[in-house]
């Protein structure tokens, strides 16, 4: 969840109104950098909020800073408020005021979407709070839940949200909290939900987890949804969800009763995209057969050759054949043509993205394997884990430039800094680009100047720059295998490296991939699931020679089969998430987005990356601390 400043301020309902300070802000900002004696000021500026001046000048200085921070938060000057709060000396701040400091810190940090800072300051200002009343406990659980969501710790956020719901008897607050808890559950994928359900001991939270699993069943097999929901009602007759049932459950009950009977697929049989189209076609057929073999109802599929054919003719023939919804076309140029139309004869899931992100055709959805989307996810992952300064390395090509721009835009939008960027290719070798990226040449230049000044050669070891938190790369596996050894040679082996899926072929190659040890990357669930996927394994056995070049396209075809039958769900529930072979799927303006999984190379093997193993900073102990 991304909690924007205005939304968070509204959600708090003006809780800080009673901290209004009149004209004290200027005074306390002057005091922000000093301690000790408070300066003499006119009486009207000394008594604030009916608070008498503290007799101890050092205590008064801290109280004035706290008053000013509260006012700055009210004025939505959140970073200034946080800067001031972090100058507070807790030893000179009355313990009864620590809660107010915590509250101001949490609200400002969350308004700035900085969950890590919120958790850090909550821990800092809460360390001496031995007692909280019920309302304070309720607020604290909420602050922690929001902060964990912002840092990507969805399971921790779930526990905090459940605790918050238990901390109030107010029906309005309970309703809001159970809805927030449900929204949190929807961010967790099915595999994690199952694991949480097996481990959870609290009966009420276990009931919520079971309801979320029922909700998940509509993704693959909507015909089971109603029977699963009835079984849940029978098993949990007194659960709070009986009174606070999410609205979407009622809507899903209606939508699950309509199933698509006939799919039309527009793919080229010849031309430069024929091989890619063939992989998609085989995946659709494999997914259909897998559905039938499991005993579920599967729609009829009719394929149409889109190579050289007009879109109007294709739709006309599909309608004549009784097709209800369409998958395709694949060519970007044809998707551009569909974007320009105000409507389409049939609901359509295009297998590529057009150039107009704001297209208005409500019958058109777009789905593809966007590396730009992956670069955005790397930026978000790095930001969530506390990195703020990035180095960027991509190939010198249109492909590399697109990914670089996507990462840079996403990173800077989050508030991150690009300390340096380089592209390698015909004009700059990979080794030289890394040297320039790390500014090793500056160290070498300083050494040459010393030789000139001293007239002798002092002992010299080139040193890389130390002002960056991590290196983002988008490279082929062959190039990526050169990067970590080069970093080690340049004495930058400890620099974290985060990458898109391009570094992994999808097939284990322990001997060659050991040169990528330590690289963290995102990729599709089919490649990273620990137990593997039965359909993926069947496809790999059937077309083993195609998996290196087309493995992700097979996963895309399987997801297209799933998505095209769920378009009514996306229309009714724009925030819907579906677990797929290529990622956790959602939509933004009818463009399908993929939330990928994370992994790391270790001794040449790809290991799924848990949040704990990714986090190396000491703050992880605070982030995952259970109440």
C-alpha positions as CSV (number, residue, x, y, z in Angstrom):
1,X,0.0,0.0,0.0
2,X,1.2,3.5,-0.8
3,X,-0.2,5.9,1.7
4,X,0.0,9.4,0.3
5,X,0.3,12.4,2.6
6,X,-3.1,13.9,2.0
7,X,-4.8,10.5,2.5
8,X,-3.0,9.8,5.7
9,X,-3.7,13.3,7.1
10,X,-7.4,12.8,6.3
11,X,-7.4,9.3,7.9
12,X,-6.1,10.7,11.1
13,X,-9.1,13.0,11.4
14,X,-7.1,15.9,12.7
15,X,-5.8,14.2,15.8
16,X,-3.2,16.9,16.4
17,X,-5.6,19.9,16.4
18,X,-5.1,20.3,20.2
19,X,-1.4,21.0,19.6
20,X,-1.9,24.3,17.8
21,X,0.7,26.7,18.9
22,X,0.0,30.2,17.6
23,X,3.2,32.0,16.9
24,X,5.7,29.6,18.6
25,X,7.1,27.9,15.6
26,X,9.8,30.6,14.9
27,X,11.0,30.6,18.4
28,X,11.4,26.8,18.6
29,X,13.1,26.5,15.3
30,X,15.7,28.9,16.7
31,X,16.0,26.6,19.7
32,X,16.3,23.5,17.5
33,X,20.0,23.5,17.4
34,X,20.7,24.5,21.0
35,X,20.2,23.1,24.5
36,X,20.5,24.6,27.9
37,X,19.1,28.0,28.8
38,X,15.9,29.1,27.0
39,X,16.0,32.7,25.9
40,X,13.7,35.3,27.5
41,X,10.7,36.0,25.4
42,X,7.4,37.9,25.7
43,X,4.9,36.2,28.0
44,X,2.5,35.5,25.1
45,X,5.0,33.3,23.5
46,X,6.0,31.3,26.6
47,X,2.6,29.9,27.6
48,X,1.4,27.5,24.9
49,X,-1.7,25.3,24.9
50,X,-2.3,26.2,28.5
51,X,1.0,24.7,29.3
52,X,3.1,26.5,31.9
53,X,6.8,27.0,31.2
54,X,8.8,24.1,32.7
55,X,11.0,25.3,35.6
56,X,14.0,23.5,34.2
57,X,15.4,25.3,31.1
58,X,16.8,22.2,29.5
59,X,13.4,20.5,29.8
60,X,11.6,23.5,28.4
61,X,13.9,23.7,25.4
62,X,12.9,20.1,24.5
63,X,9.2,20.8,25.1
64,X,9.3,23.8,22.8
65,X,10.9,21.7,20.0
66,X,8.2,19.2,20.4
67,X,5.5,21.9,20.2
68,X,7.1,23.3,17.1
69,X,7.3,19.8,15.5
70,X,3.6,19.3,16.2
71,X,2.8,22.6,14.4
72,X,5.0,21.7,11.5
73,X,3.2,18.4,11.1
74,X,-0.2,20.3,11.2
75,X,1.1,22.5,8.4
76,X,2.1,19.4,6.4
77,X,5.8,20.4,6.6
78,X,6.6,16.8,7.5
79,X,10.3,16.6,6.8
80,X,11.0,19.7,8.8
81,X,9.0,18.2,11.7
82,X,11.0,15.0,11.5
83,X,14.3,16.9,11.3
84,X,13.3,18.8,14.5
85,X,12.1,15.7,16.3
86,X,15.4,13.9,15.8
87,X,17.2,16.7,17.6
88,X,15.2,15.9,20.8
89,X,17.1,14.8,23.8
90,X,14.9,12.2,25.5
91,X,16.7,12.5,28.8
92,X,15.4,16.1,29.0
93,X,11.9,15.4,27.7
94,X,9.3,14.4,30.3
95,X,8.3,10.7,29.9
96,X,4.6,11.7,29.6
97,X,5.5,13.6,26.5
98,X,7.2,10.7,24.7
99,X,3.8,9.5,23.4
100,X,3.2,12.9,21.7
101,X,6.6,12.7,20.1
102,X,5.9,9.2,18.9
103,X,2.6,10.2,17.5
104,X,4.0,13.2,15.6
105,X,6.9,11.1,14.3
106,X,4.6,8.4,13.0
107,X,2.2,10.7,11.3
108,X,4.9,12.7,9.5
109,X,6.9,9.6,8.5
110,X,3.9,7.8,7.1
111,X,2.8,11.0,5.3
112,X,6.2,10.9,3.6
113,X,5.7,7.2,2.7
114,X,8.8,6.4,4.9
115,X,7.8,3.2,6.7
116,X,11.3,2.4,7.9
117,X,11.7,5.8,9.5
118,X,8.3,5.4,11.1
119,X,9.2,2.1,12.7
120,X,12.6,3.4,13.8
121,X,11.1,6.5,15.5
122,X,8.2,4.6,17.0
123,X,10.8,2.3,18.6
124,X,12.9,5.3,19.7
125,X,10.2,7.3,21.3
126,X,8.4,4.3,22.7
127,X,11.3,2.8,24.6
128,X,10.3,4.4,27.9
129,X,6.5,4.1,27.5
130,X,5.6,1.5,30.0
131,X,1.9,2.1,29.9
132,X,-0.5,3.1,27.1
133,X,-4.2,3.5,27.4
134,X,-6.6,1.7,25.1
135,X,-6.8,4.5,22.6
136,X,-3.0,4.9,22.4
137,X,-2.6,1.1,21.9
138,X,-5.2,1.3,19.1
139,X,-3.3,4.1,17.4
140,X,0.1,2.5,17.9
141,X,-1.0,-0.8,16.2
142,X,-2.3,1.3,13.3
143,X,0.9,3.2,12.9
144,X,2.9,0.0,12.9
145,X,0.6,-1.7,10.4
146,X,0.8,1.2,8.0
147,X,4.6,1.3,8.4
148,X,5.0,-2.4,7.7
149,X,2.9,-2.1,4.6
150,X,5.1,0.6,3.3
151,X,8.2,-1.5,3.8
152,X,6.6,-4.5,2.2
153,X,6.3,-6.6,5.4
154,X,2.7,-7.6,4.6
155,X,2.5,-10.5,7.2
156,X,3.7,-8.2,10.0
157,X,1.3,-5.6,8.9
158,X,-1.5,-8.2,9.0
159,X,-0.7,-9.1,12.6
160,X,-0.6,-5.4,13.7
161,X,-3.9,-4.7,12.0
162,X,-5.5,-7.6,13.7
163,X,-4.2,-6.4,17.0
164,X,-5.7,-3.0,16.3
165,X,-9.1,-4.4,15.6
166,X,-9.0,-6.2,19.0
167,X,-8.0,-3.0,20.8
168,X,-11.3,-1.2,20.2
169,X,-15.0,-1.8,20.9
170,X,-16.1,1.0,18.7
171,X,-18.1,-0.4,15.8
172,X,-17.1,2.3,13.4
173,X,-13.4,1.8,14.2
174,X,-13.8,-2.0,14.0
175,X,-15.4,-1.8,10.6
176,X,-12.6,0.4,9.2
177,X,-10.0,-1.9,10.7
178,X,-11.5,-5.1,9.4
179,X,-11.6,-3.5,5.9
180,X,-8.0,-2.5,6.3
181,X,-7.2,-6.0,7.5
182,X,-8.9,-7.4,4.4
183,X,-7.1,-5.1,2.1
184,X,-3.9,-6.3,3.7
185,X,-4.8,-9.9,3.1
186,X,-5.4,-9.2,-0.6
187,X,-1.7,-8.1,-0.9
188,X,-0.5,-11.5,0.2
189,X,-0.1,-14.2,-2.4
190,X,-1.8,-17.6,-2.2
191,X,1.4,-19.5,-1.2
192,X,2.1,-17.2,1.7
193,X,-1.6,-17.3,2.8
194,X,-1.5,-21.1,3.0
195,X,1.7,-21.0,5.1
196,X,0.2,-18.4,7.4
197,X,-3.0,-20.3,7.8
198,X,-1.1,-23.4,8.8
199,X,1.0,-21.5,11.4
200,X,-1.6,-19.1,12.8
201,X,-2.9,-19.9,16.3
202,X,-5.3,-17.1,16.9
203,X,-8.8,-18.4,15.9
204,X,-10.2,-15.1,14.6
205,X,-7.2,-14.3,12.4
206,X,-7.2,-17.9,11.2
207,X,-10.8,-17.3,10.1
208,X,-9.8,-14.3,8.1
209,X,-7.0,-16.2,6.5
210,X,-9.5,-19.0,5.5
211,X,-11.8,-16.4,4.0
212,X,-8.9,-15.0,2.0
213,X,-8.1,-18.4,0.7
214,X,-11.8,-18.8,-0.4
215,X,-11.4,-15.5,-2.2
216,X,-8.3,-16.9,-3.9
217,X,-10.2,-19.8,-5.3
218,X,-12.1,-17.6,-7.7
219,X,-8.8,-17.0,-9.6
220,X,-8.3,-20.6,-10.9
221,X,-11.7,-22.2,-10.4
222,X,-14.6,-19.8,-10.0
223,X,-17.1,-22.7,-10.1
224,X,-15.8,-23.7,-6.7
225,X,-16.1,-20.2,-5.1
226,X,-19.7,-20.5,-3.9
227,X,-19.3,-23.9,-2.4
228,X,-16.1,-22.9,-0.7
229,X,-17.8,-19.7,0.7
230,X,-20.7,-21.8,2.0
231,X,-18.3,-24.1,3.8
232,X,-16.6,-21.1,5.4
233,X,-19.9,-19.8,6.7
234,X,-20.6,-23.2,8.2
235,X,-17.2,-23.4,9.8
236,X,-17.2,-19.8,11.2
237,X,-20.7,-18.9,12.2
238,X,-19.6,-16.4,14.9
239,X,-16.6,-14.9,13.1
240,X,-16.5,-11.0,13.0
241,X,-16.5,-11.3,9.1
242,X,-20.1,-12.4,9.4
243,X,-21.0,-8.9,10.4
244,X,-18.2,-7.2,8.5
245,X,-18.1,-9.2,5.3
246,X,-16.0,-7.5,2.6
247,X,-18.3,-6.0,-0.1
248,X,-16.3,-7.7,-2.8
249,X,-17.3,-11.2,-1.5
250,X,-20.9,-10.4,-2.4
251,X,-19.9,-9.1,-5.8
252,X,-17.7,-12.1,-6.5
253,X,-20.6,-14.4,-5.7
254,X,-22.5,-12.9,-8.6
255,X,-19.6,-12.8,-11.0
256,X,-18.6,-16.4,-10.4
257,X,-21.9,-17.6,-11.8
258,X,-20.9,-16.6,-15.4
259,X,-18.2,-18.5,-17.2
260,X,-16.7,-17.7,-20.6
261,X,-17.5,-20.6,-23.0
262,X,-15.5,-19.7,-26.1
263,X,-12.2,-17.9,-26.5
264,X,-10.8,-16.5,-29.8
265,X,-7.0,-16.1,-30.2
266,X,-5.4,-13.7,-32.7
267,X,-1.8,-14.8,-33.3
268,X,0.5,-14.8,-36.4
269,X,1.3,-18.1,-37.9
270,X,4.2,-16.7,-40.1
271,X,6.5,-13.7,-40.0
272,X,9.1,-12.5,-37.5
273,X,6.8,-13.1,-34.4
274,X,5.8,-16.6,-35.4
275,X,8.1,-18.4,-32.9
276,X,6.9,-16.2,-30.0
277,X,3.3,-16.8,-31.1
278,X,3.8,-20.5,-31.3
279,X,5.1,-20.6,-27.7
280,X,2.0,-18.6,-26.6
281,X,-0.3,-20.9,-28.6
282,X,1.2,-24.1,-27.1
283,X,0.9,-22.6,-23.6
284,X,-2.8,-21.8,-24.1
285,X,-3.4,-25.4,-25.3
286,X,-1.4,-26.9,-22.4
287,X,-3.3,-24.8,-19.9
288,X,-6.7,-25.8,-21.4
289,X,-5.7,-29.5,-21.3
290,X,-4.4,-29.2,-17.7
291,X,-7.8,-27.7,-16.7
292,X,-9.7,-30.5,-18.3
293,X,-7.5,-33.2,-16.9
294,X,-8.2,-31.8,-13.4
295,X,-11.9,-32.2,-13.9
296,X,-12.8,-28.5,-14.4
297,X,-14.8,-26.9,-17.1
298,X,-12.6,-25.4,-19.8
299,X,-13.7,-23.0,-22.6
300,X,-13.4,-23.8,-26.3
301,X,-10.5,-22.1,-28.0
302,X,-10.4,-21.0,-31.7
303,X,-7.2,-19.7,-33.2
304,X,-7.1,-17.1,-36.0
305,X,-4.0,-16.2,-38.1
306,X,-3.4,-12.4,-37.6
307,X,-0.5,-12.2,-40.0
308,X,-1.6,-9.8,-42.8
309,X,-5.2,-9.9,-41.7
310,X,-7.4,-6.9,-40.9
311,X,-8.6,-6.6,-37.3
312,X,-12.1,-6.0,-38.5
313,X,-12.1,-9.2,-40.5
314,X,-10.8,-11.1,-37.5
315,X,-13.4,-9.8,-35.2
316,X,-16.2,-10.4,-37.7
317,X,-15.2,-14.0,-38.1
318,X,-14.8,-14.5,-34.4
319,X,-18.3,-13.2,-33.7
320,X,-19.7,-15.4,-36.4
321,X,-18.0,-18.4,-34.7
322,X,-19.6,-17.6,-31.4
323,X,-16.4,-16.3,-29.7
324,X,-17.2,-14.3,-26.4
325,X,-13.8,-12.8,-25.7
326,X,-10.4,-12.4,-27.5
327,X,-6.8,-13.0,-26.7
328,X,-4.4,-11.0,-28.9
329,X,-3.1,-9.5,-31.1
330,X,0.6,-9.8,-30.4
331,X,2.1,-7.1,-32.7
332,X,2.6,-3.8,-31.0
333,X,1.4,-2.0,-34.1
334,X,-1.9,-3.8,-34.0
335,X,-2.3,-3.0,-30.3
336,X,-1.7,0.7,-31.2
337,X,-4.6,0.4,-33.7
338,X,-6.9,-1.0,-31.1
339,X,-6.0,1.8,-28.6
340,X,-7.3,4.4,-31.1
341,X,-10.7,2.8,-31.3
342,X,-13.4,4.0,-29.0
343,X,-14.8,0.5,-28.6
344,X,-14.3,-3.1,-29.7
345,X,-16.7,-5.7,-30.9
346,X,-15.6,-8.1,-28.2
347,X,-13.7,-7.8,-24.9
348,X,-10.0,-8.2,-25.7
349,X,-6.8,-9.0,-23.9
350,X,-4.0,-7.8,-26.1
351,X,-0.6,-9.6,-25.8
352,X,1.5,-6.4,-25.9
353,X,1.4,-2.9,-24.7
354,X,0.6,0.1,-27.0
355,X,2.1,3.5,-26.8
356,X,-0.8,5.3,-25.2
357,X,-0.9,4.7,-21.5
358,X,-4.1,6.7,-21.2
359,X,-6.1,4.9,-23.8
360,X,-9.9,5.0,-23.2
361,X,-11.1,1.9,-24.9
362,X,-12.9,0.1,-22.0
363,X,-13.1,-3.2,-23.9
364,X,-9.3,-3.4,-24.2
365,X,-6.9,-4.8,-21.7
366,X,-3.1,-5.1,-22.3
367,X,-0.7,-7.8,-21.0
368,X,2.9,-8.4,-21.7
369,X,6.4,-9.1,-20.2
370,X,7.4,-5.6,-19.6
371,X,11.1,-5.2,-18.5
372,X,10.2,-1.5,-17.7
373,X,7.8,-2.8,-15.1
374,X,10.5,-5.0,-13.6
375,X,12.9,-2.0,-13.3
376,X,10.2,-0.1,-11.4
377,X,9.9,-3.1,-9.0
378,X,13.7,-3.1,-8.4
379,X,13.5,0.6,-7.5
380,X,10.6,-0.1,-5.1
381,X,12.4,-3.0,-3.5
382,X,15.6,-1.1,-3.0
383,X,13.7,1.9,-1.5
384,X,11.7,-0.3,0.9
385,X,14.9,-1.8,2.2
386,X,16.5,1.6,3.0
387,X,18.7,2.2,0.0
388,X,18.7,5.9,-1.1
389,X,21.7,6.3,-3.6
390,X,21.9,4.1,-6.7
391,X,24.4,3.4,-9.4
392,X,23.0,2.3,-12.7
393,X,24.5,0.0,-15.4
394,X,22.6,-1.0,-18.5
395,X,23.5,-2.0,-22.1
396,X,24.1,0.6,-24.7
397,X,21.0,-0.1,-26.8
398,X,17.4,1.0,-27.2
399,X,16.5,-1.9,-24.9
400,X,19.0,-0.8,-22.2
401,X,18.1,2.8,-22.5
402,X,14.4,2.1,-22.0
403,X,15.1,0.1,-18.8
404,X,17.6,2.7,-17.5
405,X,15.0,5.5,-18.0
406,X,12.3,3.4,-16.4
407,X,14.4,2.7,-13.3
408,X,15.7,6.3,-13.0
409,X,12.2,7.8,-13.2
410,X,10.8,5.3,-10.7
411,X,13.8,5.8,-8.3
412,X,13.7,9.6,-8.4
413,X,9.9,9.6,-8.0
414,X,10.4,7.7,-4.8
415,X,12.9,10.3,-3.7
416,X,16.1,8.3,-4.5
417,X,19.4,9.8,-5.8
418,X,21.3,8.5,-8.9
419,X,24.9,8.9,-8.0
420,X,26.2,7.8,-11.4
421,X,25.0,6.0,-14.5
422,X,26.8,4.2,-17.3
423,X,25.9,2.2,-20.4
424,X,28.3,-0.5,-21.9
425,X,28.5,-1.6,-25.4
426,X,30.5,-0.7,-28.6
427,X,31.7,2.6,-27.2
428,X,32.5,1.4,-23.7
429,X,33.5,-2.1,-22.5
430,X,31.8,-3.6,-19.5
431,X,35.1,-3.4,-17.5
432,X,35.7,0.2,-18.4
433,X,32.1,1.2,-17.7
434,X,32.3,-0.3,-14.2
435,X,35.6,1.5,-13.6
436,X,34.0,4.8,-14.6
437,X,30.8,4.0,-12.6
438,X,32.9,3.4,-9.5
439,X,35.2,6.3,-10.3
440,X,38.3,4.2,-9.9
441,X,40.0,6.4,-12.4
442,X,39.8,9.3,-9.9
443,X,41.8,7.2,-7.4
444,X,44.3,6.4,-10.1
445,X,44.6,10.1,-11.0
446,X,45.3,11.0,-7.4
447,X,48.0,8.4,-7.3
448,X,49.7,9.8,-10.4
449,X,49.6,13.3,-8.9
450,X,51.3,12.0,-5.7
451,X,54.1,10.4,-7.9
452,X,54.6,13.8,-9.5
453,X,54.7,15.6,-6.2
454,X,56.8,13.1,-4.3
455,X,59.1,12.0,-7.0
456,X,58.5,8.4,-5.9
457,X,55.9,5.6,-6.2
458,X,54.1,5.1,-2.9
459,X,52.2,1.9,-2.3
460,X,48.9,2.2,-4.1
461,X,45.6,0.3,-4.2
462,X,42.8,1.7,-6.4
463,X,39.7,2.4,-4.3
464,X,36.1,2.7,-5.6
465,X,33.7,5.4,-4.6
466,X,31.8,4.8,-1.3
467,X,28.8,7.1,-1.7
468,X,26.3,4.6,-3.2
469,X,24.1,2.1,-1.5
470,X,23.7,-0.4,-4.4
471,X,24.1,-1.1,-8.1
472,X,21.1,-1.6,-10.4
473,X,21.9,-3.7,-13.5
474,X,19.9,-4.8,-16.5
475,X,22.0,-7.3,-18.4
476,X,22.0,-10.7,-20.1
477,X,23.2,-13.7,-18.0
478,X,26.4,-13.7,-20.0
479,X,27.2,-10.1,-19.1
480,X,26.0,-10.4,-15.5
481,X,28.5,-13.3,-15.0
482,X,31.3,-10.8,-15.5
483,X,30.0,-8.1,-13.2
484,X,30.5,-9.6,-9.8
485,X,34.1,-10.8,-10.5
486,X,34.8,-7.3,-11.8
487,X,33.4,-5.7,-8.7
488,X,35.5,-7.9,-6.6
489,X,38.6,-7.0,-8.6
490,X,37.8,-3.3,-8.1
491,X,37.4,-3.8,-4.4
492,X,33.6,-3.3,-4.5
493,X,32.5,-6.8,-3.7
494,X,30.3,-5.6,-0.8
495,X,28.3,-3.4,-3.0
496,X,24.7,-4.9,-3.3
497,X,23.6,-5.7,-6.8
498,X,19.9,-5.7,-7.8
499,X,18.8,-6.8,-11.2
500,X,15.9,-7.5,-13.5
501,X,15.0,-11.0,-14.6
502,X,17.3,-10.7,-17.7
503,X,20.2,-12.0,-15.6
504,X,18.6,-15.5,-15.2
505,X,18.0,-17.9,-18.1
506,X,15.3,-19.8,-16.2
507,X,17.5,-23.0,-16.3
508,X,20.0,-23.8,-13.5
509,X,23.6,-23.7,-14.6
510,X,25.5,-24.0,-11.3
511,X,29.0,-23.9,-12.8
512,X,28.5,-20.7,-14.8
513,X,26.1,-19.0,-12.5
514,X,28.4,-19.1,-9.5
515,X,30.0,-16.0,-10.9
516,X,26.7,-14.2,-10.1
517,X,26.7,-15.2,-6.5
518,X,25.2,-12.4,-4.4
519,X,23.1,-10.8,-7.2
520,X,19.5,-10.3,-6.2
521,X,16.9,-10.3,-8.9
522,X,13.2,-10.5,-9.5
523,X,11.6,-13.1,-11.8
524,X,8.4,-15.0,-12.5
525,X,6.9,-17.4,-9.9
526,X,7.3,-20.3,-12.3
527,X,11.0,-20.0,-12.1
528,X,11.3,-19.3,-8.4
529,X,8.7,-21.4,-6.7
530,X,10.4,-23.9,-4.3
531,X,8.2,-26.8,-5.1
532,X,7.8,-25.9,-8.8
533,X,4.7,-25.7,-10.9
534,X,3.2,-28.9,-12.4
535,X,2.2,-27.2,-15.6
536,X,5.5,-25.5,-16.0
537,X,7.3,-28.9,-15.5
538,X,5.0,-30.5,-18.1
539,X,5.8,-27.8,-20.6
540,X,9.5,-28.0,-19.9
541,X,9.4,-31.7,-20.6
542,X,7.4,-31.3,-23.8
543,X,9.4,-28.5,-25.3
544,X,12.8,-28.6,-23.5
545,X,14.7,-26.9,-26.3
546,X,12.4,-23.9,-26.2
547,X,12.6,-23.0,-22.5
548,X,15.8,-20.8,-22.6
549,X,14.4,-18.4,-25.2
550,X,10.7,-18.8,-24.7
551,X,10.1,-20.0,-21.1
552,X,8.6,-16.8,-19.9
553,X,6.3,-16.6,-22.9
554,X,4.9,-20.0,-22.0
555,X,4.1,-18.6,-18.5
556,X,2.6,-15.6,-20.2
557,X,0.3,-17.8,-22.3
558,X,-0.9,-19.6,-19.2
559,X,-1.7,-16.3,-17.6
560,X,-3.5,-15.0,-20.6
561,X,-5.8,-18.0,-20.4
562,X,-6.5,-17.1,-16.8
563,X,-6.8,-13.3,-17.3
564,X,-9.1,-13.3,-20.3
565,X,-11.7,-15.2,-18.3
566,X,-11.4,-12.8,-15.4
567,X,-11.8,-9.5,-17.2
568,X,-15.3,-9.0,-15.7
569,X,-13.6,-9.2,-12.3
570,X,-11.2,-6.5,-13.1
571,X,-14.0,-4.3,-14.5
572,X,-15.9,-4.7,-11.2
573,X,-13.0,-4.7,-8.9
574,X,-10.2,-2.4,-10.2
575,X,-7.9,-3.2,-7.2
576,X,-8.1,-7.0,-7.9
577,X,-5.0,-9.1,-7.6
578,X,-4.6,-12.6,-9.2
579,X,-1.8,-15.1,-8.6
580,X,-0.3,-16.1,-11.9
581,X,2.6,-17.8,-13.5
582,X,4.3,-14.5,-14.5
583,X,3.6,-12.8,-11.1
584,X,0.9,-11.4,-8.9
585,X,-1.3,-9.7,-11.5
586,X,-3.2,-6.4,-11.1
587,X,-4.2,-3.6,-13.5
588,X,-3.7,0.1,-13.9
589,X,-5.9,1.7,-16.6
590,X,-6.5,-1.8,-18.0
591,X,-2.7,-2.4,-18.4
592,X,-1.8,-5.6,-16.5
593,X,1.0,-5.2,-14.0
594,X,3.1,-8.1,-12.7
595,X,4.5,-8.2,-9.1
596,X,7.4,-10.6,-9.4
597,X,9.1,-12.7,-6.8
598,X,12.7,-12.3,-5.5
599,X,15.7,-14.5,-5.5
600,X,19.5,-14.5,-5.1
601,X,22.3,-16.5,-6.6
602,X,24.2,-18.5,-4.0
603,X,26.9,-21.0,-5.0
604,X,25.5,-21.0,-8.5
605,X,22.0,-21.9,-7.3
606,X,19.0,-19.7,-7.4
607,X,17.4,-19.4,-3.9
608,X,14.0,-17.8,-3.3
609,X,14.6,-14.6,-1.3
610,X,12.7,-14.2,2.0
611,X,12.4,-10.7,3.5
612,X,14.8,-11.7,6.3
613,X,17.5,-12.9,4.0
614,X,17.3,-9.8,1.8
615,X,17.5,-7.5,4.8
616,X,21.1,-7.1,6.0
617,X,20.7,-3.8,7.9
618,X,20.3,-4.0,11.8
619,X,16.9,-2.4,11.4
620,X,15.4,-5.8,10.3
621,X,15.3,-6.8,14.0
622,X,13.1,-3.9,14.7
623,X,11.0,-4.4,11.6
624,X,10.1,-8.0,12.3
625,X,9.8,-7.6,16.1
626,X,6.6,-9.2,17.2
627,X,4.4,-7.6,19.8
